Amino acid sequence: MSYSSEHKLLVRNKIIEAARVLFNRHGFKDVTIDMIMQQTGLTRGGFYNHFKSKEALYSEAVSSFLMGRGAQWRFDAGVDTNNPNQEMSKRMIKSYLSSEHLADLDGQCPMIALPSDVERSNPEVRASYQRLLESMVSMFELGMVNQDNKKRQKALSITALCVGGMILAKTLPDSALAKEVQNAARLVANELT
């Protein structure tokens, strides 16, 4: 039986989203193709109709965040990436460095959830991760009101504060220091916008 291209795309996206969540929960190494396909209610045999390897799926899962779960997260935070300005940057910083984002392991940005895995991964996965980073930097850079020649450096610094602050906070669960790190990163990031 032949399936429509729409059906194939829906199945592919279902696999990508299930994998993204499982990678966030367990990391690349501890997630198997069988786990992913079981999560989607599909058989292992169908995996290779959509992806050439687990690494290819990993790259897609990282990339999917921007327009998938990440888009929903930005919408919920009131961040309009089509209207980059200082207010949108401040909303992004507030939401990114929030306790809600930190607690949402399944929905966490891959830049927080997966940095060690990505660093040890193949170039395709690292390129997907870099596209996420570049997207965040670009949003902050476009949202800056000042026209000095340090916009790029400031946007990179804000991104590093957001991602780095959350990675540190993640390693210190339920700690007062974790909250201090998030608050300090938020304060300085906002000063740079």
N, C-alpha and C positions, 0 to 999 in steps of 0.2 A: 504494500500500500504506500502510495506516494503522498507526502505531506506538502502543504502549500509553503511558500517562502515565508509568509507571515507566521505560520505555526513554527517553522524552524527557528525563526528569529526569537519568538517568545520562549521556546525551549532553551535556546542558547543563553538568553538573558536570565532565565531562571537558574541555569547552571552557574553563570557568572556571579549572580547575587548570593547564591548559597555558598559558593567558594569564598567570596569576599568575607562573609560572616565567619565561616570556619577558619579562614586564615587569621582573621583578627583574634579569634578565641584561642587558637592552638599554634599559630605560626606555620610557616610553609612546610617544614620538615615533618611535623606531626599530623598533617592532613593528608589523607590518601584519596585517590580517585574514587575508591569505593565509598568512602565517607561522603564525599561530595554528591555522588550519584544517589546514594541512599537518602540524603537530605532532600533531594529533588523528586524522589519517588521514581527515578529512572534506573535503567540497568547500566552496568559498567560498559557494555558493548556500545551503547549510544554515545559515550564520551568522545570517541575518536571520529564521530561524524561531525563534531563541532570544533575540536581542538587537536592539534598535533601532539601536544604534550602537557603535562601538569604545569611546566614553566610558562608555556604560552597562555594557559588559563590564568596563571598568577599575574602575568602582565596585564591581561584584560581586566582582572578583578581590581587591580590597583587603578588602572585607567578609568574604570567604570564609576569610581567614587565621585569624580568631579560632576558628572551630569546625572548621577543616580542619587544615592543617599546624601551626598554632599549638597546637591541642588535642593533637596528637601530640607536639609539642615539650614542652609542659607535662607530659604523661604521662611521657615519658622522663626528665624532670627530677624527677619525684616531686612535682609541684605539684598539689594538690587544690584547685581553685577553689571546691568545695562546702564546704570546711572552711578558710576564710581565718583564718590566725593568723600569729604572728610567724615560726614555722618555715617556713611556706609562702612568706612574703614573702622570707625569706632564700634559699630554694631558687630562687625566681624570679629574684632579683637575681644569684645565682651563675651560673645557666644563661644568663640574658639577656646578661650581660657576659662570657660565656665565649669562648675562642678558637674553639671548635667552632661556635658560633652565628655568629661573625664570618666564618669560612671557608665557611659553608653559604650561598652566594649564592642558590641555587635555593630554599632553605627559609627565608631570612631574613625577619624581620618587615618588613612594608611601611613601618613607621615608620622603619626604618633604610635600607631599600633604595630608597625612593621619595620622600623628602621634597621634593626640588626639583620633581619631576614633579607631585606632588600640589598644591603651592603654586601652580602655573601651570594647574591643571586647573579643571574646572567645580565648582559648588557640591555636586553629587551625590557626586562623588569626595571632595571635602574633608569632607563629612559622614560618609562611610564611614571615612575616616582618623580623624576625631574620635571615632567610636564605638570604634575600637581604643584610642585614647588614654584615653578615659573608662573603658573596661573595665580597663585596667592600673591606672589611678589608683584605681579602686574596690576592686580586689583588695588593693592596698597599704593603703588607708584602712581597710577592714574587718579587716585583719590586725593592726592596731595594738592593743597591749595597754593603752596609756595612754589615759585618757579626757579629755585636755586639749582645748582648743578649737583646737588647731593641727594636728589630724589631717589635714585636707584639704590644708593647705599642705605638710605633711611628705610626704604621698602624692604630691602634684604634684612636689615636689623630687626624690623618689626616682625617679619616672618620668623626669623631665628628666635626671637623672644617668645612668640606664640608656640611654635613647635617645640623648642627646647624647654620652655616652661612646663608644657604639658607632659613631655617625656620624663622630666624630673619629678613632677607631681605624681605621675603614674607609678614611679618606683617607690613612692612613700605613701602608700594607701592609708587613709584615715589618720593622717598625721597633721599636726599644726604646721609643721614646716612645709608640707605640700601646699597648704592654703597660702602660706606666706610667699612661696615661690610663684604661685598663680597670680596673687595680688600684685607682687612686685613687677612681674612681667607685664601684666595688664597696665599698671601705672606708667611704666617707662614706654611701652609701646604706644599708649595714647599720647604721651608727650611728643613722640616723634611724628605723629600724623599731621 
